[in-house]
């Protein structure tokens, strides 16, 4: 199954997104936390494969892979 994600506000120029999905997702606890490992790159528009009832966390990271914004929600997946 997949889910479509919309992030508001829009990404800051020069930054990029990374995400995690799972039964429980722990977001970075501080501004500037390193998200270079354990997170998957996301272009901000592609559908993400995820399981209904799991959590999804999305982090906006700067060019040094340091967290600048983050959020999470529970997945409601579409499709097969």
Secondary structure, DSSP 8 states (H G I E B T S, - for coil): -EE----SS---TT-EEEEEEESS----SSTT-B-SSS-EEE-SSS-EE--TTSEEEEEEE-TTSBEEEEEEEE---B--
